[in-house]
Amino acid sequence: MIWKAPEIDRRPEPDLGTERTLLTGWLDYHRDTLLHKCAGLTVDQLRTASVAPSPLSLLGLVRHMTYVERAWFRQRFAGQDLPDLFDFTADPDAEFRVETADPEADFAALRAEIAAADAAAAGRDLDEEFTMRRRDGGSDQLSLRWVYLHMIEEYARHNGHADLIRERLDGVTGD
């Protein structure tokens, strides 16, 4: 049997609620949207790069967002000492190198990382701050609220990429 990306019941974007409800609702909507853009595609389709010479593919986006979920919620905000998911010292674009990647495992990893990210943020105040160390040796003070906003922006940007890649693959368009 040929593996295909699973269908997803995408949660609707929230209209009303507390700030936390709106932030988590919009983030969940964008998480679901990326998976929705992949639904029904084969391994080869998921690995297909958008436009040469870019390695950007739908599977690469899934892997990238898995890394981003871990980095922002667990490693940076919650301060969990976790290894990176990819060897960025060997290749700064490692998550986008999908020629031999296992999509089924990568989709499971994204779902697991989302659950772990949600657990890391659960019960924490949106105003809670953490120190983000920069490569230049400096640092920034950021809040959990900032992480939610950044993650919504990150998914929204990459969902735009996913729209274009999906349309190129099989003509499917829409939100």
C-alpha positions in Angstrom: 0.0 0.0 0.0 1.3 3.5 -0.9 1.4 5.9 2.0 -0.4 9.2 1.6 -0.5 12.2 3.9 -3.6 11.8 6.1 -6.7 13.9 5.7 -7.3 16.3 8.6 -10.3 17.8 10.2 -9.1 21.4 10.3 -10.3 23.3 13.4 -11.9 26.7 12.4 -10.2 29.9 13.3 -11.6 31.5 16.5 -13.8 34.5 16.4 -14.2 35.3 20.1 -12.6 34.5 23.4 -9.9 35.4 25.7 -6.5 36.4 24.4 -5.1 32.9 25.2 -8.1 31.3 23.4 -7.5 33.4 20.4 -3.7 32.9 20.3 -4.0 29.1 20.7 -6.9 28.9 18.3 -5.2 30.8 15.5 -2.0 28.7 16.0 -4.0 25.5 15.9 -5.8 26.7 12.8 -2.4 27.4 11.0 -1.0 24.1 12.2 -3.9 22.3 10.8 -3.7 24.3 7.6 -0.2 23.1 6.8 -1.3 19.5 7.3 -4.4 20.1 5.2 -2.2 21.4 2.4 -0.4 18.0 2.4 -3.5 15.8 2.7 -3.8 13.0 0.2 -0.3 13.5 -1.4 2.1 10.7 -2.0 5.7 10.5 -0.7 7.0 11.7 -4.1 4.7 14.6 -4.2 5.5 15.6 -0.6 9.2 15.5 -1.5 8.9 17.5 -4.7 10.8 20.8 -4.6 8.9 24.0 -5.4 11.2 25.6 -7.9 14.8 25.0 -8.7 17.3 25.7 -7.1 15.2 25.9 -3.9 14.9 22.7 -1.9 11.6 23.9 -0.4 8.9 21.2 -0.5 5.8 20.4 1.5 7.7 17.7 3.4 10.5 20.2 4.1 7.9 22.6 5.5 6.6 19.9 7.8 10.1 19.1 9.0 10.9 22.8 9.4 7.8 23.5 11.5 8.6 20.4 13.7 12.0 22.0 14.4 10.5 25.5 15.0 7.8 24.1 17.4 10.6 22.4 19.4 13.0 25.4 19.3 10.5 28.1 20.4 8.3 26.4 22.9 10.5 23.8 24.4 14.1 24.7 24.0 13.9 28.5 24.3 10.7 29.3 26.3 10.6 26.3 28.6 14.4 25.9 28.7 14.3 22.2 28.1 17.7 20.7 27.2 16.8 18.9 24.0 18.9 18.0 21.0 18.2 19.6 17.7 16.2 17.4 15.3 18.6 17.9 12.5 22.4 18.3 12.1 22.6 22.0 11.3 26.4 22.1 11.6 26.7 19.9 8.6 23.9 21.6 6.6 22.1 24.8 7.7 19.1 23.7 5.6 19.1 20.1 6.9 15.3 20.0 7.5 14.7 20.8 3.9 16.8 17.9 2.5 14.0 15.3 2.1 15.3 13.0 -0.6 15.5 10.1 1.9 13.2 11.4 4.6 10.3 9.3 5.8 7.1 11.3 5.5 5.1 9.1 7.8 7.7 9.4 10.6 8.0 13.2 9.9 4.2 13.8 10.2 4.2 11.8 13.4 7.1 13.8 14.7 5.3 17.1 13.9 2.2 15.9 15.8 4.3 14.8 18.7 6.2 18.1 18.8 3.0 20.1 18.7 1.6 18.1 21.7 4.9 18.6 23.6 4.9 22.4 22.7 1.4 22.7 24.0 2.3 20.9 27.2 5.3 23.2 27.7 3.1 26.3 27.4 0.1 24.9 29.3 -0.7 26.9 32.5 2.1 29.4 31.8 1.4 33.1 31.8 1.5 34.9 28.5 3.6 37.5 30.1 6.2 35.0 31.3 9.6 36.0 30.0 12.7 34.2 28.9 16.1 35.2 27.6 16.8 34.4 24.0 20.5 34.2 23.2 21.5 35.5 19.8 24.3 34.2 17.6 26.1 37.5 18.0 26.5 37.0 21.7 23.7 39.4 22.7 20.3 38.5 24.1 16.7 39.5 24.0 13.9 39.3 26.6 10.8 37.7 25.0 7.5 36.5 26.4 5.3 33.5 25.8 2.9 35.9 24.1 5.6 36.8 21.6 6.3 33.1 20.9 2.6 32.6 20.1 2.5 35.6 17.8 5.7 34.6 16.1 4.5 31.0 15.6 1.3 32.2 14.0 3.3 34.4 11.7 5.7 31.6 10.9 3.0 29.2 10.0 1.0 31.8 8.0 4.1 32.6 5.9 4.9 29.0 5.2 1.2 28.1 4.6 1.5 30.7 1.7 4.4 28.7 0.4 2.4 25.5 0.9 -0.5 26.9 -1.2 1.8 27.6 -4.1 3.6 24.2 -3.9 0.3 22.3 -3.7 -1.1 24.2 -6.7 2.0 23.3 -8.7 1.7 19.6 -7.7 -1.9 18.9 -8.6 -3.8 22.2 -9.1 -5.5 22.1 -5.7 -6.1 25.7 -4.4 -8.0 27.2 -1.5 -7.4 27.9 2.1 
